[in-house]
């Protein structure tokens, strides 16, 4: 199972996003994805900031309706992610959490349009 980043979900849900068509194709090629609870939060917040609460609510419901597994993280992941963020200082905390979760699942691929993941050796960004 591959982890998806919020940039993928945003592109998938926003038909005006520059990566919308690519996201739709990626969804067909990689139907078995999961997200972290932090990615869920980041995606909903993006749409709230962009278009208001109704848009954020719609995005959250689309995620849950699609049956994408939402992986819960624990305090150890949050703590270890600070070390990842310190090592790769261009990564956001949310991205560092994704990298930490990938490592814990021994997974190397993330579906994302965010090139910051390219800074992390061993991580293959699918886009």
SVG drawing of the C-alpha trace seen along z (x, -y; Angstrom):
<svg xmlns="http://www.w3.org/2000/svg" viewBox="-21 -31 41 34">
<polyline fill="none" stroke="black" stroke-width="0.4" points="0.0,0.0 1.3,-3.4 1.0,-6.6 -0.5,-9.6 0.3,-13.2 -2.2,-16.0 -0.9,-17.5 -2.3,-14.4 -5.7,-14.6 -5.9,-18.4 -5.2,-17.8 -7.7,-15.0 -10.5,-17.0 -9.8,-20.4 -10.6,-20.2 -8.8,-23.5 -5.5,-22.3 -2.6,-22.0 -2.1,-18.4 -5.8,-17.3 -5.6,-15.1 -2.4,-13.5 -4.0,-12.8 -7.0,-11.1 -4.6,-8.9 -2.5,-8.1 -5.7,-7.1 -6.4,-4.5 -2.9,-3.2 -2.5,-3.1 -6.0,-2.4 -4.7,-1.0 -3.4,-4.1 -3.6,-5.2 -3.1,-8.5 -2.1,-9.6 -4.5,-11.5 -2.2,-14.5 -2.7,-14.4 -6.5,-14.2 -6.2,-17.3 -3.9,-19.2 -6.3,-18.4 -9.4,-19.6 -7.7,-22.7 -6.5,-23.5 -10.0,-23.6 -11.3,-25.5 -8.7,-28.2 -9.3,-28.2 -13.2,-28.1 -14.6,-28.0 -15.9,-25.4 -18.3,-23.8 -15.5,-23.0 -13.4,-21.5 -16.3,-19.5 -16.9,-18.2 -13.2,-17.2 -13.2,-15.3 -16.4,-13.5 -15.0,-12.6 -12.0,-11.0 -14.1,-9.0 -16.6,-8.0 -13.7,-6.8 -12.7,-4.3 -9.1,-5.5 -7.6,-4.1 -6.5,-6.8 -3.5,-5.7 -3.4,-7.0 0.0,-8.0 1.3,-8.0 3.6,-10.2 6.7,-8.2 6.0,-9.1 5.5,-12.7 8.8,-12.8 10.8,-10.9 9.5,-13.2 11.1,-16.1 14.5,-14.4 13.6,-13.9 12.6,-17.5 15.9,-18.6 17.8,-16.4 15.9,-17.6 15.2,-21.1 13.1,-21.9 10.5,-19.4 7.4,-20.5 6.4,-18.8 3.6,-17.1 5.9,-15.8 8.4,-14.6 5.5,-12.6 4.8,-11.0 8.5,-10.1 8.5,-8.6 5.4,-6.6 6.8,-5.3 9.9,-4.1 7.8,-2.4 6.0,-0.4 9.3,0.2 7.6,-1.6 9.7,-3.7 7.0,-5.3 4.8,-8.3 2.2,-9.7 2.8,-13.4 3.3,-16.5 5.5,-18.0 9.2,-17.9 10.4,-18.3 10.2,-14.5 12.9,-14.3 15.4,-15.5 15.0,-12.3 17.3,-9.5 15.4,-6.2 12.0,-7.9 10.6,-7.5 8.0,-10.1 5.3,-9.0 3.7,-11.8"/>
</svg>
